């Protein structure tokens, strides 16, 4: 089905040099001058475009998605990822293109609102873990890649591997999440085999990037050789595999799994801190520093006894910005109230759990507006 498009004349103020173009550029005769993703590097190139009366050709559907707040875009990404993983499994020829669309969507969300993306990891959980886990692990991998200054191509490779890591366990992930008893031997064997099976699936779909394959294969390996599927040790584990293991661990232990207790963000970070010396000290400590003592999405009790949600990090990692949602007596506020945890009255006393009956409006908590 043909998508509706609109023309928008090129203006110098709307083009940033050396930054990939979001939309293709055409001249008045309909000849394409620059594809989307191309870069304009010099002022001379830009002046030539202006002189040719060039225009963007904007996909209205994509523009609408771009203008949504990030929680709408996460919902859209869930749908796109489901179709993408199915395409890879079925070895469809456009599999890699679909995967890169998901990678771009993750990159855009993290670029626009990293704190909102972190908040979603902890609070946006009413969907299939099989789809949320790769998305949220992808957020963390993207954020970590930015922190340790990965180049764009390496960052994209890491996130690509992250969203494909568990493609082989998609069919039984929901069953495992719903199970209350410990995993049995057959289930454990399936889990131990899924990295190698995942590599097989994505290679058959024509995805052969070495960094991606190593991430998928090694995302459960551990420095001490006690990981799987091959039990390799530190020097044989690719850096992307180490980052993937850390990101997926955090998403898994803070997520919904009936067979293991859910950890609060601070508990998960404390566990990562405890593992740092025996695993990868630099990487683990950078992860902790990036998320902060109380990551966005943490539920906390303040010194004035209000219950609040952390929404924004600040330079002082123990004093972020929060939105109070429950009064000291436990009543739900009609409108969440901004609190700066640097203030004595609003210092953090402790983390806590929220009664499931209390429904959070993530859109307004993160200062977005509801749209039709």
Secondary structure as UniProt FT lines:
FT   STRAND          5..9
FT   HELIX           12..14
FT   TURN            17..18
FT   STRAND          24..26
FT   TURN            28..29
FT   STRAND          32..34
FT   TURN            36..37
FT   HELIX           43..51
FT   TURN            52..53
FT   STRAND          55..59
FT   HELIX           60..66
FT   HELIX           70..89
FT   TURN            90..91
FT   TURN            93..94
FT   HELIX           95..112
FT   HELIX           114..123
FT   HELIX           129..147
FT   TURN            148..149
FT   HELIX           152..164
FT   TURN            165..166
FT   HELIX           167..169
FT   HELIX           170..178
FT   HELIX           185..204
FT   TURN            205..206
FT   HELIX           210..218
FT   TURN            219..220
FT   TURN            223..224
FT   HELIX           234..236
FT   HELIX           239..253
FT   TURN            258..259
FT   HELIX           265..275
FT   HELIX           276..278
FT   HELIX           281..291
FT   TURN            296..297
FT   STRAND          299..302
FT   TURN            303..304
FT   STRAND          307..312
FT   TURN            317..318
FT   STRAND          321..326
FT   TURN            328..329
FT   STRAND          332..340
FT   TURN            341..342
FT   HELIX           344..346
FT   STRAND          348..351
FT   TURN            356..357
FT   HELIX           362..365
FT   TURN            366..367
//
